[in-house]
């Protein structure tokens, strides 16, 4: 089958090959024919080494398709089922899952270090235990979440990561209060989803911050009340909040520098919500007096900060009701052979989400 391969960490281009094999099928597993997958910034971070990932590997963790084979012992799925790929499937029985924090389930990462592809006798990993930049993949049945017939594959793919992460950060982690002021630093697909989540929660003011003009324009279409370049952020804070700072500031970049900016732009007693996935060696520090005296809450948000399956259901319900625009997030479409065009679109910021159609 065809797949997009990263041979070594640090390469900035993917090689589209035609002799990849999906392996590991057996009891408890399903085989999925991928139909659509989104390109998430985490894929770029894995390619560059910012996020730890063994190589060679197939990127992609935001996909959807249909089940073409079911292993022994799998009673929850049938051939032909339409599914989205969940890269972090909660086990349901560990302490985190029992507390309702399935997004923190460590057992869900058990598939990450297991090669699920092979090429010319060499083991190949899938990013985050999945690898959706391939025509087929084999994963544990829990990674295949059934979707309703009215949900298109491209939208389902986005729900698998970016949309769930962004909406959940506003709804689950921050629990944005109606009438509050919100700022979002970084307005790609995840940041736009944060904006939509804040709008759903009833925020009165939503300020989008991004260096790319097209993303600022898009943020206004999705619910931001104002959009500014980073150099104008401080002026916007002074003008909109009389210098006090915003109730909530979301960092959706994954850098210590932008986290510091978010902290400075948050009012005393407000919340800094860290959504971006950063590097292991990028440390953030704060002096103890400010931490105590200003009482600003620092809230990391991992994969939407709530029960993953419940978040999927809620997102689908909001989409059906017209409360969130998911189709509009897809600004570009490419075929697998054009995967490197998608990488360029994300790196330059011209795309909110590029859908790779298989």
N, C-alpha and C positions, 0 to 999 in steps of 0.2 A: 504494500500500500504506500501511498504518498504521505510524507510528513516533513515538517520544517525542523531541521536539526542544528543544534548548537554543539559543536565538537569540543570547544574549550572555553572556559570562562574568560571574558574579556573581549571576545569577538563581537563586532557590532553588526554583523550580517548573519543571516540564517541561510543554510543550504537546503533547498527543497530536493529531497531524495525520493526514489520510487521503490526502494527495496527494504522498507522498514516492516518489522513484524511486531504485532501486539502479542505479548506473552503473559503467562501467569493464569490463564483461564482454568477454572476448576470449581470445586465446591465453594459456595458463598460468593462467587464472582459473577459479574455480568459483562457482556461485550456490547459496547455502544458504537453505533455508526454516527459519527459527529456530522451535524448539518450546518451549524453556525458556531462561531466562537469570537469573542471580543478580545482585543488587545488591551491589557491592563498595564499600568506603569510598573506594577510588581514584576511583570515579565521582563521588562527592561532592566530592573534592578537585579534580577537573578542573572541575566546575561552579563552584566557588568561586574558582578560579584558583591554588590551592596547587600543583597540577601543571600544567605548561604544555600547553595544548591550543588549537589554532585554532578559532574559532567562525564561523558557527553549526555545531553538531555534534550528533550522536546519541550519547549515552552508552552504556555497556554494553560489556563485553569478556569476559564470563564466560557463554558460551552454548553451545547444542548444537542440532542439527536434522538435516535430511537434504539431500543434494545434489539439486538439481532441474535443473541444467544444468552441462555440462562444456565448457570451452574447448578449442580446438585445442592439441595438444601435451601434453595432460594424460593420461598413461597410468596414473596411480596411483589414479584415482578413477572411479567410475561413477555414473550417475543412480540414486538410491535409497540410496546409501551413507549410513549413520548416522555422524555426525561430531560432535566437539566443536571449538570455536573456540579456536585457539592464537593469542593476540595477539602472541607473540614467537617466531615459528617460526625455529629455527636454520638458517642457510644450509648448514652442513655443510662449508664449505671455507675460511672465514676463519681467522686464527690462533686466535681464541678457541674456535671450534668444534673445531679440530684438537687443542686442548689438553683437550677434553672439557668446556669451559665454554660450552656453547651458550646458556646463559641470559645471557651477556654479549655475544652476537652483535650488533654494531652494524648489520650489513646487515639484520637482522630488522626494523629500524625504518624501512625504506625506504618502507613503505606509509602511514606516519603522516601525512605532509604531502600526500598525494594524496587529493583529495575522492572519496569512493566513494558519495555520494548527491547528488541534485539535487531541488530543489523550486522550482517556478515560475521556472525559468531560473537559479536561484541555486545555486552549489556548496555542498554541505554535507559536512562531514567526519564521520568515525566515530572515536570515542575509541580511541586506541591503534591506529589503522588498521583498526578493526573496526566497532563500533557495533551491539551486539546488541539494543538496545531498538527493533528494527525487525522487521517480519515476514520480510523477506528482506535479504540482503546479498551483495555480490560481493567476494571476497578472493582473493589468490594461493592456489593449490592447497595450498601448504605450511601455510597457516593452518587447513586442514580436516583434522583428525586422525581417522582411522577409529576407531570404538569397537565393542566386541562387542555382540551382540544382547541379551545379558542385562543390560546396563547401562542403567538408565532415563535419559531425557533430563535430568531435574532433577539427578540426581547427577552425570552427565557434565558438566553446566554448571559445577558447583562445582569439579570437578577442573581446569577450564580456568584457574583462577586461585587462589582463596582456599585451597582444600585443599592444592594443590601447594605454594603458598608456605609455609604453616604446617608441614606435615609435613616438607618439605624443609629448613626452617630447623633443625629438630631433628635430622634424620637426615643430611643432607648437610653443612650448614654447621657446626653445633656438634658433630656426631657424639657426641651425649650418651652418656656412659659408664654402664653398668649400675651401679646402686647409688648414683648421684650425687643431689645435691639441685638442684632446678630451681625457678625462679620465673618467672612469665609475667605481664607488665604489659600489660593490655588483653585482654579475653576475649570479643571478638566472634567471627565465623566463623574468622578467621585465627588468633587467639589460641587458640581451642578446638582448632584443628588442630595448633598447636604442642604443646598439652597431649597430644593423642593421639600425636603423634610421639615425645614424651619417654617416654610410657608404652610404646610399641612398643620403644624402645631400652632399657627396663628401669630408668628412673630410680626411685629409692626414695621420694623426696619431691618432689611437684609442687605448688607453692603458686601459686594463681591470685589475681591482684590486679586488681580492677575496682570502680569506684564504684557500679555498678548491681547491686542485690541479685539480680535474676533471672539475670543473667549469672554471678554467683558461684555460684548454685545449679546452673546448667547445667554449670559447670566441674566440679563434683563428680561429676555424672553421667557426664562424659566422661573421668574419670581423675585429676582433681586430688585430692590427699590432704587439702588444706585450701584454703579460699578466704577472702580478707580484703579489706576496703575499703582504699584507699590509706593512710588515716591509721593503720591498724593494721599496715602492712607492716613498719615498723622493729621493732615489738615481736615480730612473727612471726620476723624474722631473729634477734633475740637469743634467743628461746625455742627455735627449731628448730636453729640452727647455733651456739649458745653465743656469739653475737656475731661469729663469724668471717665470715659471709657465705655466699651460695649458690655452688655450683660453676658454675652457668649462670643468667644472668638474661636473659630475652628481652624486648625492648622492641617492642611491637606497636601503638604509637600513632602514631609519626612526629613526635615533638616533642623538642626539645633538653632540655626540663625533665625529661621522663620518661627520657630517655637518661642524664641525670646521676643520677637516682634509681637506675636500673639499675646504673650504675657503682659507686655507693656501697653497694649491696646485694650486690655480687659480692665473693667472697673474694679475697685476694691470690693471683694465679696463675690465677684463674678466667676465665670468658669472658662478655663482654657481647655479646649477639647482637641486632643492630639489624634488625628486620623491617619496621617501619612506614615508609611512604614520606612524607617530610617536604617542607617548602617550601624553595625555593632560597635564601631570605633568613633561614632559621632556622639559625643557626650554633651548633655545639657546640665548646666549647674545654675543654682540660684542661692542667693545669700539667705541665711536663716532668719535675719530680721524681717526681710520683705515677706518671706514665706509665712511668718507668724503675724506680722503687723497688718498686711494687706488682705489676708485671709482669702486669697484667690484659690479656687479649686482647680487642680490639674487633673483632667480626666482622660486617660488614654482610652481609645475606642478600638477594640480588636474585632474586625468583621461585623461591625454593626452593634456590638455590645449587648447582644441578647440571644434568646433561643433562635437558632438558625432557621429551623423549619417553620416556626411561627412567623419569623420575619418574612420568609418567602410568601407565606399565605397572605400576610397583611399587604405586602407590596402588590400582589396580584389583585387583591380586593381594591386597593387604591387606584390601580391602573384601570380596572373595569369601570370604576366610578368616575373616571376622568379627573381624578384629583392629582395625578402625577403624569407627566409626559415622558414615556420611555422611548417611544419610537424616535422622537426628536433628538435624543442623545446620539443616535447613529448618524454621523455627518459624512462618513465615507464607507465605501464597500469595495473589497478587493477579493480576488480568488487566491487560493493558497500559493499559486505560482508567483503572486505579486506581494508576498508577505513582507518583503523588505521595503516596499512602498509604505506599508502600514507603519513600520517602525519609524520611517522618516516623518510621517504625518504626526506621530505622537511626539517625537523629539522636537519638532519645530513648533508644536502647539496648535497646528491648524485643525486638528481633529479633536472632538470631544470623545467619541468612541468610533473606532473603525471596526466594522464587522467583516470577518473573514468567512466567506461562504465556501463550503466544501461539498 
